[in-house]
Amino acid sequence: MNSVVLGLGSNRCFDGLTPIELLRRAVLQLKQELSDIVMSSVYCTKPMYVEDQEYFYNMVLIGTINDNYSPYKLLQRIHEIEASLGRDRSKELRFGPRSIDIDIEFFGDFEIKTEDLQIPHPRLHERAFVLQPLLEILPETADILKGEKLSRIQSDFKGLESTDVELFMDRTVFLQQVEQEDHNGNTDRNSDTRSC
């Protein structure tokens, strides 16, 4: 089994679903691919790179995936999930608004640098919106990230301003909502701040 770390974000509605609802739907689809999932809380974060857009809702998910499941196969599945939740890469502005964004931050010990896929994620070290939720759940994920990787993450986070990353929803509340939606399709829309 390989350990996988994914960063998820949303700042745009799609098909009447709020960014929080889109994160929940993405998690439900990812649960079909990954096992032993641990989710962070959801954080409200100021946009980076392109600042003239709505704040993002971000989280991190850590899980395990079968050894015969390649990083490229996971990337293909992620693109399918994103498309099903309204993301159209051909029409979006790079770093601009999106209904859902799922990045592979780590995939086991793989190091990949191709045009389509880079693992570890090349901008991880500058993204407090990934590092803060990741550090929140690392203590519960045993040996997923250890040694040099863990030291680097902690060092990178200490060097960033994290004032633009605020807790929005505790992970226990988010997990309850995911489980409720998984079991009966009902969601608590009162927890979302945006209407779509």
C-alpha positions as YAML, in Angstrom:
chain: A
units: angstrom
residues:
- id: 1
  name: MET
  ca: [0.00, 0.00, 0.00]
- id: 2
  name: ASN
  ca: [1.12, 3.54, -0.74]
- id: 3
  name: SER
  ca: [0.27, 6.52, 1.43]
- id: 4
  name: VAL
  ca: [-1.30, 9.43, -0.42]
- id: 5
  name: VAL
  ca: [-1.68, 13.04, 0.68]
- id: 6
  name: LEU
  ca: [-4.23, 15.12, -1.23]
- id: 7
  name: GLY
  ca: [-4.98, 18.82, -0.96]
- id: 8
  name: LEU
  ca: [-8.56, 19.85, -1.76]
- id: 9
  name: GLY
  ca: [-9.96, 23.33, -2.35]
- id: 10
  name: SER
  ca: [-13.05, 25.08, -3.64]
- id: 11
  name: ASN
  ca: [-14.18, 28.69, -3.96]
- id: 12
  name: ARG
  ca: [-16.93, 28.56, -6.57]
- id: 13
  name: CYS
  ca: [-20.40, 27.06, -6.58]
- id: 14
  name: PHE
  ca: [-21.48, 24.47, -9.11]
- id: 15
  name: ASP
  ca: [-24.94, 23.17, -9.94]
- id: 16
  name: GLY
  ca: [-26.41, 24.76, -6.80]
- id: 17
  name: LEU
  ca: [-23.77, 23.22, -4.53]
- id: 18
  name: THR
  ca: [-21.68, 25.41, -2.23]
- id: 19
  name: PRO
  ca: [-17.91, 25.00, -1.94]
- id: 20
  name: ILE
  ca: [-18.33, 23.01, 1.30]
- id: 21
  name: GLU
  ca: [-20.84, 20.70, -0.36]
- id: 22
  name: LEU
  ca: [-18.44, 20.24, -3.28]
- id: 23
  name: LEU
  ca: [-15.64, 19.29, -0.87]
- id: 24
  name: ARG
  ca: [-17.96, 16.71, 0.70]
- id: 25
  name: ARG
  ca: [-18.87, 15.27, -2.70]
- id: 26
  name: ALA
  ca: [-15.18, 15.07, -3.65]
- id: 27
  name: VAL
  ca: [-14.36, 13.25, -0.41]
- id: 28
  name: LEU
  ca: [-17.18, 10.75, -1.02]
- id: 29
  name: GLN
  ca: [-15.78, 9.96, -4.46]
- id: 30
  name: LEU
  ca: [-12.21, 9.73, -3.16]
- id: 31
  name: LYS
  ca: [-13.36, 7.25, -0.51]
- id: 32
  name: GLN
  ca: [-13.98, 4.82, -3.38]
- id: 33
  name: GLU
  ca: [-10.28, 4.97, -4.31]
- id: 34
  name: LEU
  ca: [-8.52, 5.31, -0.93]
- id: 35
  name: SER
  ca: [-8.73, 3.45, 2.37]
- id: 36
  name: ASP
  ca: [-7.77, 4.37, 5.94]
- id: 37
  name: ILE
  ca: [-8.73, 7.98, 5.25]
- id: 38
  name: VAL
  ca: [-7.97, 10.75, 7.72]
- id: 39
  name: MET
  ca: [-9.40, 14.21, 6.96]
- id: 40
  name: SER
  ca: [-8.35, 17.59, 8.29]
- id: 41
  name: SER
  ca: [-10.64, 20.38, 9.32]
- id: 42
  name: VAL
  ca: [-11.80, 22.80, 6.63]
- id: 43
  name: TYR
  ca: [-9.97, 26.12, 6.51]
- id: 44
  name: CYS
  ca: [-11.04, 29.38, 4.93]
- id: 45
  name: THR
  ca: [-8.06, 30.82, 3.10]
- id: 46
  name: LYS
  ca: [-7.19, 33.98, 1.23]
- id: 47
  name: PRO
  ca: [-6.45, 33.24, -2.44]
- id: 48
  name: MET
  ca: [-2.83, 33.15, -3.55]
- id: 49
  name: TYR
  ca: [-1.39, 34.12, -6.91]
- id: 50
  name: VAL
  ca: [-4.71, 35.56, -8.21]
- id: 51
  name: GLU
  ca: [-6.12, 37.53, -5.30]
- id: 52
  name: ASP
  ca: [-9.21, 39.05, -6.94]
- id: 53
  name: GLN
  ca: [-11.55, 36.14, -6.23]
- id: 54
  name: GLU
  ca: [-13.55, 34.58, -3.40]
- id: 55
  name: TYR
  ca: [-11.76, 33.02, -0.44]
- id: 56
  name: PHE
  ca: [-11.10, 29.29, -0.74]
- id: 57
  name: TYR
  ca: [-12.20, 26.48, 1.51]
- id: 58
  name: ASN
  ca: [-9.27, 24.06, 1.83]
- id: 59
  name: MET
  ca: [-8.56, 20.75, 3.52]
- id: 60
  name: VAL
  ca: [-6.16, 17.83, 3.37]
- id: 61
  name: LEU
  ca: [-6.96, 14.15, 3.12]
- id: 62
  name: ILE
  ca: [-4.52, 11.34, 3.83]
- id: 63
  name: GLY
  ca: [-5.21, 7.74, 2.88]
- id: 64
  name: THR
  ca: [-3.70, 4.58, 1.48]
- id: 65
  name: ILE
  ca: [-3.99, 3.14, -1.99]
- id: 66
  name: ASN
  ca: [-3.21, -0.28, -3.44]
- id: 67
  name: ASP
  ca: [0.33, -0.76, -4.76]
- id: 68
  name: ASN
  ca: [-0.91, -1.48, -8.27]
- id: 69
  name: TYR
  ca: [-2.65, 1.92, -8.43]
- id: 70
  name: SER
  ca: [-0.17, 4.28, -10.08]
- id: 71
  name: PRO
  ca: [0.08, 8.04, -9.45]
- id: 72
  name: TYR
  ca: [-1.00, 8.58, -13.07]
- id: 73
  name: LYS
  ca: [-4.10, 6.44, -12.60]
- id: 74
  name: LEU
  ca: [-4.96, 8.44, -9.46]
- id: 75
  name: LEU
  ca: [-4.43, 11.69, -11.36]
- id: 76
  name: GLN
  ca: [-6.78, 10.48, -14.09]
- id: 77
  name: ARG
  ca: [-9.41, 9.58, -11.48]
- id: 78
  name: ILE
  ca: [-8.95, 12.98, -9.79]
- id: 79
  name: HIS
  ca: [-9.56, 14.72, -13.12]
- id: 80
  name: GLU
  ca: [-12.76, 12.68, -13.55]
- id: 81
  name: ILE
  ca: [-13.93, 13.67, -10.05]
- id: 82
  name: GLU
  ca: [-13.12, 17.33, -10.68]
- id: 83
  name: ALA
  ca: [-15.00, 17.29, -14.00]
- id: 84
  name: SER
  ca: [-18.04, 15.66, -12.36]
- id: 85
  name: LEU
  ca: [-18.05, 18.55, -9.87]
- id: 86
  name: GLY
  ca: [-17.89, 21.30, -12.48]
- id: 87
  name: ARG
  ca: [-14.23, 21.88, -13.14]
- id: 88
  name: ASP
  ca: [-13.41, 22.61, -16.77]
- id: 89
  name: ARG
  ca: [-9.65, 23.07, -17.06]
- id: 90
  name: SER
  ca: [-9.94, 24.32, -20.65]
- id: 91
  name: LYS
  ca: [-11.96, 27.37, -19.55]
- id: 92
  name: GLU
  ca: [-10.35, 28.35, -16.26]
- id: 93
  name: LEU
  ca: [-7.77, 30.95, -15.35]
- id: 94
  name: ARG
  ca: [-4.63, 29.41, -13.84]
- id: 95
  name: PHE
  ca: [-4.89, 29.80, -10.04]
- id: 96
  name: GLY
  ca: [-8.32, 31.36, -10.56]
- id: 97
  name: PRO
  ca: [-11.76, 30.41, -9.22]
- id: 98
  name: ARG
  ca: [-12.74, 26.77, -9.38]
- id: 99
  name: SER
  ca: [-15.52, 24.56, -8.12]
- id: 100
  name: ILE
  ca: [-13.03, 21.93, -6.98]
- id: 101
  name: ASP
  ca: [-9.28, 21.43, -7.06]
- id: 102
  name: ILE
  ca: [-7.60, 18.23, -5.93]
- id: 103
  name: ASP
  ca: [-3.81, 18.12, -5.84]
- id: 104
  name: ILE
  ca: [-1.60, 15.12, -5.15]
- id: 105
  name: GLU
  ca: [0.87, 16.43, -2.56]
- id: 106
  name: PHE
  ca: [2.62, 13.10, -1.88]
- id: 107
  name: PHE
  ca: [2.22, 9.58, -3.27]
- id: 108
  name: GLY
  ca: [4.29, 7.13, -1.23]
- id: 109
  name: ASP
  ca: [7.98, 7.72, -1.88]
- id: 110
  name: PHE
  ca: [7.42, 8.60, -5.53]
- id: 111
  name: GLU
  ca: [9.30, 11.52, -7.04]
- id: 112
  name: ILE
  ca: [7.85, 12.47, -10.41]
- id: 113
  name: LYS
  ca: [8.60, 15.49, -12.57]
- id: 114
  name: THR
  ca: [6.67, 15.44, -15.82]
- id: 115
  name: GLU
  ca: [4.61, 18.10, -17.57]
- id: 116
  name: ASP
  ca: [1.37, 16.55, -16.28]
- id: 117
  name: LEU
  ca: [2.39, 15.44, -12.81]
- id: 118
  name: GLN
  ca: [4.88, 16.55, -10.18]
- id: 119
  name: ILE
  ca: [5.21, 14.69, -6.88]
- id: 120
  name: PRO
  ca: [5.87, 15.93, -4.26]
- id: 121
  name: HIS
  ca: [3.79, 18.95, -5.23]
- id: 122
  name: PRO
  ca: [6.26, 21.65, -6.29]
- id: 123
  name: ARG
  ca: [4.52, 24.54, -4.48]
- id: 124
  name: LEU
  ca: [3.72, 22.70, -1.24]
- id: 125
  name: HIS
  ca: [6.41, 24.60, 0.66]
- id: 126
  name: GLU
  ca: [4.71, 27.97, -0.01]
- id: 127
  name: ARG
  ca: [1.12, 26.94, 0.72]
- id: 128
  name: ALA
  ca: [0.02, 27.44, 4.32]
- id: 129
  name: PHE
  ca: [-3.46, 26.36, 3.18]
- id: 130
  name: VAL
  ca: [-2.03, 22.86, 2.66]
- id: 131
  name: LEU
  ca: [0.66, 22.77, 5.35]
- id: 132
  name: GLN
  ca: [-1.58, 23.86, 8.23]
- id: 133
  name: PRO
  ca: [-4.27, 21.19, 7.69]
- id: 134
  name: LEU
  ca: [-1.57, 18.62, 6.96]
- id: 135
  name: LEU
  ca: [0.20, 19.33, 10.24]
- id: 136
  name: GLU
  ca: [-3.17, 19.12, 12.02]
- id: 137
  name: ILE
  ca: [-3.64, 15.45, 11.09]
- id: 138
  name: LEU
  ca: [-0.08, 14.13, 10.82]
- id: 139
  name: PRO
  ca: [0.02, 12.94, 14.46]
- id: 140
  name: GLU
  ca: [-2.81, 10.51, 13.64]
- id: 141
  name: THR
  ca: [-1.31, 9.12, 10.48]
- id: 142
  name: ALA
  ca: [1.63, 7.27, 11.98]
- id: 143
  name: ASP
  ca: [4.38, 6.70, 9.45]
- id: 144
  name: ILE
  ca: [2.86, 8.36, 6.39]
- id: 145
  name: LEU
  ca: [5.32, 11.24, 6.53]
- id: 146
  name: LYS
  ca: [8.40, 10.88, 8.63]
- id: 147
  name: GLY
  ca: [12.02, 11.87, 8.89]
- id: 148
  name: GLU
  ca: [13.20, 14.35, 6.31]
- id: 149
  name: LYS
  ca: [9.76, 14.93, 4.76]
- id: 150
  name: LEU
  ca: [8.19, 15.75, 8.13]
- id: 151
  name: SER
  ca: [11.09, 18.03, 9.14]
- id: 152
  name: ARG
  ca: [10.83, 19.89, 5.85]
- id: 153
  name: ILE
  ca: [7.06, 20.38, 6.19]
- id: 154
  name: GLN
  ca: [7.42, 21.70, 9.73]
- id: 155
  name: SER
  ca: [10.24, 24.02, 8.66]
- id: 156
  name: ASP
  ca: [8.32, 25.28, 5.61]
- id: 157
  name: PHE
  ca: [5.25, 26.02, 7.72]
- id: 158
  name: LYS
  ca: [7.22, 27.94, 10.35]
- id: 159
  name: GLY
  ca: [8.52, 30.18, 7.59]
- id: 160
  name: LEU
  ca: [5.07, 31.12, 6.27]
- id: 161
  name: GLU
  ca: [2.53, 33.68, 7.33]
- id: 162
  name: SER
  ca: [-0.48, 31.60, 8.30]
- id: 163
  name: THR
  ca: [-2.72, 34.56, 9.18]
- id: 164
  name: ASP
  ca: [-4.55, 34.09, 5.87]
- id: 165
  name: VAL
  ca: [-5.61, 30.56, 6.87]
- id: 166
  name: GLU
  ca: [-8.45, 30.35, 9.41]
- id: 167
  name: LEU
  ca: [-10.31, 27.36, 10.77]
- id: 168
  name: PHE
  ca: [-13.77, 27.30, 9.20]
- id: 169
  name: MET
  ca: [-15.18, 23.91, 10.19]
- id: 170
  name: ASP
  ca: [-13.82, 21.40, 12.66]
- id: 171
  name: ARG
  ca: [-13.05, 18.08, 11.09]
- id: 172
  name: THR
  ca: [-15.45, 16.17, 13.35]
- id: 173
  name: VAL
  ca: [-18.34, 18.30, 12.06]
- id: 174
  name: PHE
  ca: [-17.19, 17.91, 8.45]
- id: 175
  name: LEU
  ca: [-16.76, 14.15, 8.88]
- id: 176
  name: GLN
  ca: [-20.29, 13.87, 10.34]
- id: 177
  name: GLN
  ca: [-21.66, 15.70, 7.31]
- id: 178
  name: VAL
  ca: [-19.75, 13.45, 4.92]
- id: 179
  name: GLU
  ca: [-21.04, 10.34, 6.71]
- id: 180
  name: GLN
  ca: [-24.60, 11.68, 6.76]
- id: 181
  name: GLU
  ca: [-24.47, 12.41, 3.03]
- id: 182
  name: ASP
  ca: [-22.89, 9.02, 2.37]
- id: 183
  name: HIS
  ca: [-25.65, 7.18, 4.23]
- id: 184
  name: ASN
  ca: [-28.78, 9.00, 3.16]
- id: 185
  name: GLY
  ca: [-27.93, 11.86, 0.83]
- id: 186
  name: ASN
  ca: [-29.01, 14.54, 3.29]
- id: 187
  name: THR
  ca: [-26.75, 17.46, 4.05]
- id: 188
  name: ASP
  ca: [-26.83, 20.30, 6.52]
- id: 189
  name: ARG
  ca: [-26.81, 23.38, 4.31]
- id: 190
  name: ASN
  ca: [-26.89, 25.68, 7.35]
- id: 191
  name: SER
  ca: [-23.16, 25.15, 7.85]
- id: 192
  name: ASP
  ca: [-22.33, 26.80, 4.52]
- id: 193
  name: THR
  ca: [-21.83, 30.54, 4.37]
- id: 194
  name: ARG
  ca: [-22.47, 31.02, 0.67]
- id: 195
  name: SER
  ca: [-25.68, 30.54, -1.23]
- id: 196
  name: CYS
  ca: [-25.54, 29.25, -4.76]
...
